[in-house]
Amino acid sequence: MLKLFNTLSREKEEFQPLGEVVGIYTCGPSVYQYAHIGNFRTFIFEDVLVRYLKFKGFRVKRVMNLTDIEDKAISTAGKKGKTLHELTDYYSKIFFEDMEKLNLLPADVFPRATEHVPEIIEIIRKIMENGYAYRGKDGSIYYEVSKYKDWGNLFHRKLKSGKRKIKRDEWGEDSGILSDFALWKSYEKEDGDVFWETELGKGRPGWHIECSAMCTKYLGTRFDIHVGGVDNIYPHHETVIAQNFAAFGENPSQYWLHAKHLMVDSRKMSKSTGNFYTLRELLDKGYEPMAIKYLMLSKNYRRRLNFTFDGIDEAGKKLEKMRSIIERLKSAKGVENGENIATKALEKFEKVMDDNLDTGKALMVLEELSDAVSVMEPDKGSSGKIIETFRTFDSILGLRLFGT
């Protein structure tokens, strides 16, 4: 039985889907810049989640949003002399290319925030009608946090009062500030030509309400799994729960899953310390995408992962060994029966994956199987069984053990 760690309850819970199709909403990239390797740790985990659910026999519908309107996107477009659409369309294409390089399955739906303004307006209208939002003196619409009694239940940390209301998109990620936040932002000259004339006034949506509108449109008011990085917990996912409760009277997701931070050379990744890398930069240095992915999977998603270049090199060597063993097995003519080894490996693999998708231990099973087979001369029949076991592992981890 698959168990997942639910951030909301802070417990591992048996996964029980709501219906025949597992609905998953994954917070996608902000497409005003290249996605960095920390982002891709989360995206890789989300990919394994989908693959493993399918392996377990579930049908899955996954939605991954593209945040193509937010404060930083508008500011970046202005600095680069681009329209918002030109900027976000370019980086969206780059993101899809990066997904393919890392062998990440595409989502079933990739909604863009700018294409869902009517849905955003509708959900804000519901929130206002239900008494959870108000219009500020600046003309913006703000969510009144004090009206929502369960605020902070996802965060599980002490909050501190901030300004009465905050209009900017990002706030409280590190400080845990408690403030009313903008659902609809009144127009400012810095917004340039990025605005909509609506019943809410001239302006644009706040970042947090975008996900509430899109997850509801494609998955309904109650679905199975909402996923993101730990930096999404507060305030972003906290606001999504609050917004959906205000509009529809319920938490939108059964399970809330969050991947821990990626460390680089034992330090938090940041541009100021010079250890900030995009996937493109690593590929330009000559590193194989699957070696990068292997390293990303080497720890359970709920543990911090230390990213090093030595780690990529070691991952590459392990991958090469596995691929060589698979090639040797294709023409095996030995006399040893290795079927039992393959069967036990598959059982062990499924056991560790059932325990909150522990890819670190799953890779250890893969390595143990490789080590065992490397000193064997299996017969043709059991070689086929071992190959199929490797193929099963690869269908879940997506490491291209059998080539592109």
C-alpha positions in Angstrom: 0.0 0.0 0.0 1.4 3.4 -1.1 1.9 5.8 1.7 2.6 9.6 1.2 3.7 12.2 3.7 1.0 14.8 3.9 2.3 18.2 4.9 -1.1 19.1 6.3 -1.3 16.3 8.8 2.5 15.9 9.1 2.0 12.1 8.8 2.5 9.4 6.3 -1.0 8.4 5.1 -2.2 5.5 3.0 -3.1 6.8 -0.4 -6.8 6.5 -1.1 -7.9 8.3 -4.3 -11.3 10.1 -4.4 -12.4 8.5 -7.6 -11.3 6.5 -10.7 -8.9 9.2 -11.9 -6.2 10.6 -9.6 -6.2 14.4 -9.9 -2.8 16.0 -9.4 -2.0 19.7 -9.5 1.7 20.6 -9.6 2.9 24.2 -9.3 4.9 24.8 -12.4 7.5 27.3 -13.4 7.4 31.1 -13.4 8.3 31.5 -17.0 10.2 34.8 -17.0 13.7 33.1 -16.6 15.4 29.8 -16.9 14.3 27.2 -14.4 17.2 26.3 -12.0 18.2 22.9 -10.8 16.4 23.4 -7.5 13.2 23.8 -9.4 13.9 20.6 -11.4 14.4 18.6 -8.2 10.8 19.2 -7.5 9.7 18.6 -11.1 11.6 15.3 -11.2 9.9 14.2 -8.0 6.5 15.1 -9.4 7.4 13.1 -12.6 8.2 10.0 -10.5 5.0 10.4 -8.5 2.9 10.3 -11.7 4.9 7.4 -13.1 4.7 5.3 -9.9 0.9 5.9 -9.6 0.5 4.6 -13.2 2.7 1.6 -12.3 0.4 0.9 -9.4 -2.6 0.8 -11.8 -4.1 4.3 -11.2 -5.3 6.5 -14.0 -3.9 10.0 -13.6 -4.8 13.5 -14.7 -2.0 15.9 -14.0 -2.2 19.7 -14.3 0.9 21.8 -14.3 0.4 25.6 -14.4 2.7 28.1 -16.1 2.9 31.3 -14.2 3.1 33.8 -17.0 1.9 36.9 -15.0 3.4 38.1 -11.8 5.4 41.0 -10.4 8.8 39.7 -11.5 7.7 38.7 -14.9 6.3 42.2 -15.7 9.5 43.8 -14.3 11.8 41.5 -16.3 9.9 42.1 -19.5 10.2 45.8 -19.1 13.9 45.6 -18.4 14.5 43.4 -21.5 12.3 45.6 -23.7 9.9 42.7 -24.4 6.2 42.3 -24.1 5.1 40.0 -21.3 3.9 37.5 -23.9 7.2 37.5 -25.8 9.1 36.9 -22.6 7.0 34.2 -21.2 6.5 32.4 -24.5 10.2 32.2 -24.9 10.9 30.8 -21.5 7.9 28.4 -21.7 9.5 26.9 -24.8 12.8 26.5 -23.1 11.1 24.8 -20.1 9.4 22.3 -22.4 12.8 21.6 -24.0 14.4 21.1 -20.6 11.6 18.7 -19.6 12.3 16.6 -22.6 16.0 16.5 -21.9 15.3 15.2 -18.4 12.8 12.7 -19.8 9.9 14.2 -17.8 6.5 13.2 -18.9 4.3 16.1 -20.0 1.4 17.1 -17.9 -2.1 16.5 -19.3 -2.8 20.2 -19.1 -0.4 23.2 -19.0 -2.7 26.1 -18.2 -1.4 29.6 -18.4 -2.6 32.2 -15.9 -3.1 34.9 -18.6 -5.6 32.6 -20.4 -7.8 32.1 -17.3 -8.6 35.6 -16.2 -12.4 35.0 -16.5 -12.1 32.0 -14.1 -9.9 34.1 -11.8 -12.5 36.9 -11.7 -15.3 34.4 -11.0 -13.6 32.8 -8.0 -12.7 36.3 -6.6 -16.3 37.2 -6.9 -17.4 34.1 -5.0 -14.8 34.9 -2.2 -16.2 38.5 -1.9 -19.8 37.3 -1.9 -18.9 34.9 0.9 -17.4 37.7 3.0 -13.8 36.8 2.9 -12.5 39.7 0.8 -12.7 43.4 0.6 -11.7 46.3 -1.7 -8.8 48.4 -0.3 -8.5 52.1 -0.7 -6.1 51.5 -3.6 -8.8 49.7 -5.5 -7.3 46.3 -5.1 -9.2 43.3 -3.7 -7.7 41.7 -0.6 -8.3 38.4 1.1 -9.2 39.0 4.8 -7.1 36.4 6.6 -8.7 36.9 10.0 -12.0 35.5 8.5 -10.3 32.1 7.8 -9.9 30.3 11.1 -7.6 27.5 9.8 -5.0 29.9 8.5 -1.5 28.5 9.2 -2.6 24.8 9.5 -0.4 23.8 6.5 2.6 25.9 7.7 2.8 24.4 11.2 5.0 27.3 12.4 4.4 30.4 14.5 3.2 33.4 12.5 3.8 37.0 13.2 1.8 40.0 12.2 3.0 42.1 9.3 1.4 45.0 7.5 -2.4 45.1 7.4 -2.3 44.1 3.7 0.3 43.3 1.1 -0.1 43.9 -2.6 3.1 42.3 -3.9 3.2 38.7 -4.9 5.9 37.4 -2.7 5.9 37.8 1.1 6.4 35.8 4.2 8.3 32.9 2.6 11.1 33.1 5.2 9.5 35.3 7.9 6.0 33.8 8.3 4.3 37.2 8.1 0.6 37.2 8.6 -1.1 39.8 6.4 -4.1 40.2 4.1 -3.0 39.6 0.5 -4.1 40.8 -2.9 -6.4 38.7 -5.0 -6.9 41.4 -7.7 -4.3 44.2 -8.1 -5.4 47.6 -9.2 -3.5 49.1 -12.1 -0.2 50.9 -11.5 1.9 52.6 -14.2 4.7 50.1 -13.7 2.3 47.4 -15.1 2.5 49.1 -18.6 0.1 47.3 -20.9 -0.5 44.4 -18.6 -4.0 44.8 -17.4 -7.6 43.8 -17.8 -10.7 46.0 -17.7 -13.1 43.9 -15.6 -16.0 44.2 -13.1 -13.3 44.2 -10.4 -11.7 47.3 -12.0 -8.7 47.9 -14.2 -5.9 45.6 -13.0 -4.5 42.1 -13.0 -4.7 39.0 -10.8 -2.5 38.3 -7.8 -0.2 35.3 -8.1 -1.9 33.1 -5.4 -5.4 33.3 -6.8 -4.2 32.0 -10.2 -3.6 28.5 -8.9 -7.0 28.4 -7.1 -8.8 29.2 -10.4 -6.8 26.8 -12.6 -6.8 23.8 -10.2 -10.6 24.2 -9.8 -11.3 24.5 -13.5 -9.4 21.3 -14.5 -9.7 19.1 -11.4 -12.8 20.4 -9.6 -13.2 21.8 -6.1 -11.8 18.6 -4.5 -9.0 16.5 -5.9 -6.3 14.1 -4.7 -2.8 15.6 -4.6 -1.3 19.1 -4.7 2.5 19.2 -5.1 5.3 21.8 -4.9 8.6 22.7 -3.3 8.8 23.5 0.5 9.1 27.2 -0.5 5.5 26.9 -1.8 4.1 25.9 1.6 3.9 29.4 3.0 2.3 31.6 1.9 1.4 30.2 -1.5 -0.2 26.9 -0.7 -1.6 28.3 2.5 -3.4 30.9 0.4 -4.7 28.4 -2.1 -6.4 26.4 0.7 -7.8 29.6 2.2 -9.1 30.9 -1.2 -10.8 27.7 -2.1 -12.4 27.4 1.3 -13.7 30.9 1.0 -15.1 30.2 -2.5 -16.3 26.6 -2.2 -16.2 25.6 1.5 -13.4 23.0 1.3 -9.7 22.4 1.1 -9.1 21.6 -2.6 -6.6 18.7 -2.1 -6.5 15.5 0.1 -2.7 15.3 0.1 -0.2 18.1 0.1 3.3 17.0 -0.9 6.5 19.2 -0.8 10.0 18.5 -1.9 12.9 19.8 0.3 15.5 22.3 -0.8 18.5 21.5 -3.0 21.8 22.5 -1.5 24.9 23.1 -3.7 28.2 22.2 -2.1 26.5 22.1 1.3 25.2 25.7 0.9 21.8 27.1 0.0 21.8 27.8 -3.7 21.8 31.5 -4.5 23.2 33.8 -7.1 25.1 35.9 -4.5 27.2 33.0 -3.5 28.0 31.9 -7.0 26.5 28.4 -6.7 23.3 29.0 -8.7 22.9 26.8 -11.7 20.3 26.4 -14.4 20.0 23.1 -16.2 21.2 24.8 -19.4 24.5 25.8 -17.6 25.1 22.2 -16.5 24.5 20.8 -20.0 26.8 23.4 -21.5 29.5 22.1 -19.1 29.1 18.7 -20.7 27.1 16.8 -18.1 24.6 14.2 -19.2 21.0 15.0 -18.3 20.4 11.5 -16.9 23.4 11.8 -14.6 22.0 15.0 -13.3 18.6 13.4 -12.8 20.2 10.3 -11.1 21.8 12.6 -8.5 18.5 14.4 -8.0 16.8 11.1 -7.2 19.6 9.9 -4.9 17.7 11.1 -1.7 14.1 10.9 -0.7 12.3 14.1 -1.8 11.7 15.0 1.9 15.4 15.2 2.6 17.7 18.0 1.6 20.0 17.0 -1.2 23.6 18.2 -1.5 24.4 18.8 -5.2 28.0 18.5 -6.2 29.9 18.0 -9.5 31.6 15.0 -8.0 28.1 13.6 -7.4 27.1 14.0 -11.0 30.3 12.2 -12.1 29.6 9.3 -9.8 26.0 9.1 -11.0 27.2 9.0 -14.6 29.5 6.1 -13.8 26.6 4.1 -12.2 24.4 4.8 -15.2 27.1 3.6 -17.6 27.6 0.4 -15.6 23.8 -0.4 -15.7 23.6 0.3 -19.4 26.6 -2.0 -20.1 25.0 -4.8 -18.0 21.8 -4.5 -19.9 23.6 -4.7 -23.2 25.5 -7.8 -22.0 22.2 -9.4 -20.9 20.7 -9.1 -24.4 23.2 -11.7 -25.7 23.7 -13.8 -22.5 24.3 -17.5 -23.0 25.3 -18.5 -19.5 23.9 -21.3 -17.4 23.0 -19.5 -14.1 19.3 -18.8 -13.2 19.0 -15.2 -12.1 15.2 -15.0 -12.1 15.0 -15.1 -8.3 17.4 -12.2 -8.0 15.2 -10.1 -10.4 12.0 -11.1 -8.5 13.4 -10.1 -5.1 14.8 -6.8 -6.5 11.4 -5.9 -7.9 9.7 -6.7 -4.6 12.2 -4.6 -2.6 11.9 -1.8 -5.1 8.2 -1.6 -4.7 8.4 -1.8 -0.9 10.7 1.2 -0.7 8.7 3.2 -3.3 5.5 2.5 -1.4 7.1 4.1 1.6 6.6 7.7 0.5 8.4 7.3 -2.8 11.9 6.8 -1.4 13.9 7.1 -4.7 17.2 7.1 -2.8 16.5 3.5 -1.5 15.0 2.6 -4.9 18.3 3.5 -6.6 20.2 1.4 -4.1 18.0 -1.6 -5.1 18.9 -0.8 -8.7 22.6 -0.7 -7.9 22.4 -3.9 -5.9 20.8 -5.7 -8.8 23.5 -4.4 -11.1 26.3 -5.6 -8.8 24.7 -9.0 -8.5 24.2 -9.5 -12.2 27.7 -8.2 -13.0 29.3 -11.3 -11.5 26.8 -13.8 -13.0 26.6 -15.6 -16.3 22.7 -15.9 -16.5 20.9 -18.1 -18.9 18.9 -16.7 -21.8 15.5 -17.1 -20.0 16.4 -15.4 -16.7 18.4 -12.7 -18.7 15.1 -11.7 -20.2 13.5 -11.5 -16.7 16.3 -9.3 -15.4 16.1 -7.0 -18.5 12.4 -6.6 -17.9 13.0 -5.8 -14.3 15.5 -3.1 -15.3 12.8 -1.9 -17.8 10.2 -1.7 -15.0 12.6 0.4 -12.8 13.3 2.6 -15.8 9.7 3.2 -16.5 9.3 4.6 -13.0 12.5 6.6 -12.6 12.8 7.7 -16.2 16.6 7.3 -16.5 16.8 6.1 -20.2 18.7 3.0 -19.3 17.7 1.6 -22.7 18.6 4.7 -24.7 16.5 7.7 -25.9 
